[in-house]
Amino acid sequence: MAEEAKTLEDLKDLTAEAAGGDTGTGEEEVIERQPVIDAQGRSYATGKRKDAVARVWIKPGAGRITVNGRDQDVYFARPTLRLIVGQPFQVAGREGQYDVECTVKGGGLSGQAGAVKHGISKALTLFEPALRGPLKAAGFLTRDSRVVERKKYGRRKARRSFQFSKR
């Protein structure tokens, strides 16, 4: 079957030749991420949470956040929602350094705040690639995939059944 017996060293040499002459020193090329900035000096990203979708543009500025043409304090009246939207800037240590312009559709206010937070985090990593580490460690770059469970037939809600009557 096999005409000649190969040792592990021979196989290592063969894989090194196939890889382009690399001797297998263990050093890998590190891809340096470049900022993605448009002609207006902004970075764009899309954030999602539940049924809400947010389109977010960030640019250097005084820290104003505008949602659907209104100020953040007007659109997100509850302080907890404003806290959620501001979390990426706190983790990155960039409070008051970027202006945010975003449009949000779908879902309720809680889902929309989560979508804006996700979009801001993604746009920050595109504007400043060095911020990817802290934002990823905080879990802000991962889309929260939890959605409302659908109602099933024969039940009152998604899991709630009708009250059982023995007699």
C-alpha positions in Angstrom: 0.0 0.0 0.0 2.3 2.7 1.2 5.6 2.6 -0.7 7.7 4.3 1.9 7.1 4.9 5.6 7.0 8.6 6.6 8.0 9.9 9.9 6.3 12.9 11.7 9.3 15.1 10.8 8.8 14.3 7.1 5.1 15.2 7.4 6.0 18.4 9.2 8.3 19.4 6.4 5.7 18.6 3.8 3.0 20.8 5.5 5.6 23.6 5.8 6.3 23.4 2.1 2.6 23.4 1.3 2.0 26.5 3.5 4.5 28.5 1.5 7.9 27.8 3.0 7.0 28.6 6.6 9.0 26.5 8.9 6.3 26.3 11.5 7.8 28.6 14.1 4.4 29.3 15.5 4.3 33.0 14.6 1.1 34.0 12.9 0.4 37.1 10.9 -1.7 39.6 12.9 -4.2 41.4 10.7 -4.3 45.1 11.7 -7.8 46.4 11.4 -8.3 49.7 9.6 -10.9 52.4 10.6 -13.9 52.5 8.4 -14.9 56.1 8.0 -17.1 57.6 5.2 -16.7 60.9 3.4 -18.5 62.9 6.2 -16.1 61.5 8.8 -18.7 59.1 10.3 -18.8 55.4 10.9 -22.0 53.4 10.3 -23.3 50.2 11.9 -26.6 48.4 12.3 -27.7 47.2 15.8 -30.5 44.7 16.5 -32.3 43.6 19.6 -35.7 41.7 19.8 -37.7 43.2 16.9 -35.9 46.5 16.9 -33.3 47.5 14.2 -31.2 50.6 14.7 -29.1 52.4 12.1 -26.3 54.2 13.8 -23.8 56.9 12.6 -21.1 58.1 15.0 -18.6 61.0 14.5 -16.4 63.0 16.8 -18.3 65.7 18.7 -19.7 66.9 22.0 -21.5 63.7 23.0 -25.0 64.4 21.7 -27.2 61.4 21.0 -30.1 61.9 18.6 -32.7 59.1 18.1 -35.2 59.5 15.2 -34.6 63.2 15.1 -35.2 63.7 18.8 -32.8 64.1 21.7 -32.0 61.0 23.7 -33.6 62.4 26.9 -36.9 63.0 25.1 -37.0 59.7 23.2 -35.8 57.4 26.0 -37.6 59.0 28.9 -36.7 56.3 31.5 -33.2 56.7 33.0 -32.5 53.0 32.7 -32.9 53.1 28.9 -30.5 56.1 28.7 -28.0 54.2 30.9 -28.2 51.2 28.4 -27.5 53.5 25.5 -24.5 55.1 27.2 -22.8 51.8 28.3 -20.5 51.4 25.3 -19.0 54.8 25.8 -18.4 54.1 29.5 -16.7 50.8 28.8 -14.6 52.3 26.1 -13.8 55.4 28.2 -15.1 57.8 25.5 -17.9 59.6 27.2 -18.7 62.9 25.6 -16.3 62.4 22.6 -18.7 61.2 19.9 -22.0 62.5 18.5 -24.5 59.7 17.7 -27.3 60.0 15.0 -29.5 57.0 14.8 -32.9 55.8 13.4 -34.7 53.0 15.1 -37.7 50.9 13.9 -39.7 48.1 15.4 -40.1 46.7 18.8 -40.6 48.5 22.0 -38.5 51.1 23.8 -36.4 48.5 25.7 -35.6 46.6 22.5 -34.8 49.9 20.7 -32.4 50.9 23.5 -30.7 47.6 23.2 -30.5 47.9 19.4 -29.0 51.4 19.7 -26.4 50.1 22.2 -25.5 47.3 19.8 -25.2 49.7 16.9 -23.1 52.2 18.9 -20.7 49.4 19.9 -20.3 48.1 16.4 -19.8 51.7 15.0 -17.2 52.4 17.7 -15.1 49.4 16.7 -15.3 50.6 13.1 -14.2 54.1 14.0 -11.5 53.0 16.5 -10.5 49.3 16.0 -8.5 49.4 19.2 -11.8 49.5 21.2 -12.8 46.1 20.0 -11.2 44.3 22.9 -13.0 46.0 25.8 -16.3 46.1 24.0 -16.2 42.4 23.1 -15.2 41.5 26.6 -18.2 43.4 27.9 -20.4 41.5 25.5 -21.6 44.5 23.5 -20.7 43.2 20.1 -22.8 40.1 20.4 -26.4 40.3 19.1 -28.8 39.3 21.9 -30.8 36.7 20.0 -33.5 36.2 22.5 -36.9 37.0 21.1 -40.5 36.6 22.3 -41.7 33.0 22.0 -44.7 32.6 19.8 -48.2 31.7 21.1 -49.2 28.1 20.4 -52.6 26.9 19.5 -54.7 25.4 22.3 -53.0 27.5 24.9 -53.7 30.9 26.4 -50.1 32.2 25.8 -46.8 30.8 24.7 -46.7 28.3 27.5 -49.7 29.0 29.7 -52.4 26.5 29.4 -56.1 26.8 30.4 -57.0 25.8 34.0 -57.5 22.1 34.2 -60.9 21.0 35.6 -61.1 17.5 36.9 -64.9 17.6 37.2 
